[in-house]
């Protein structure tokens, strides 16, 4: 049975921090303020996948109060989420991410993001879509105060899971 999940994440930007999006470190004067590496699209994707199988959200599984996740590579979190889905009998059909950022230009990094996300999920690159947009200088994204991302994930049950009593 297929199931769909939706995720959203946003992080503030600040001078001098590293910028990691979709598992790719992108040269830029600002980076995301976060407990982990602040990978906004990967965080949105984790939420979409967890939501698809009703397993809560990223904050439930990886609380920012836990020092184990300080500075962690978000692709590790994504691999863990993929493992949780597998244990529940689900596999990823496809995912679609949209990143909203005024700067830097995301286009040159999209293919590498798709490869890294696909690898973390254990799916083909053709099952991962990454798109970028601006907000035409409107709102916090337009003022370059933050980056936002949305994700949609389609998963499908592969193996029957025994009913919980």
PyMOL commands that set and color helices and strands:
alter all, ss='L'
color gray80, all
select helices_A, chain A and resi 40-52+58-61+67-69+74-87+107-121+125-127+139-142
alter helices_A, ss='H'
color red, helices_A
select strands_A, chain A and resi 2-15+19-21+24-26+30-32+90-100+128-133+146-157
alter strands_A, ss='S'
color yellow, strands_A
deselect
rebuild
show_as cartoon
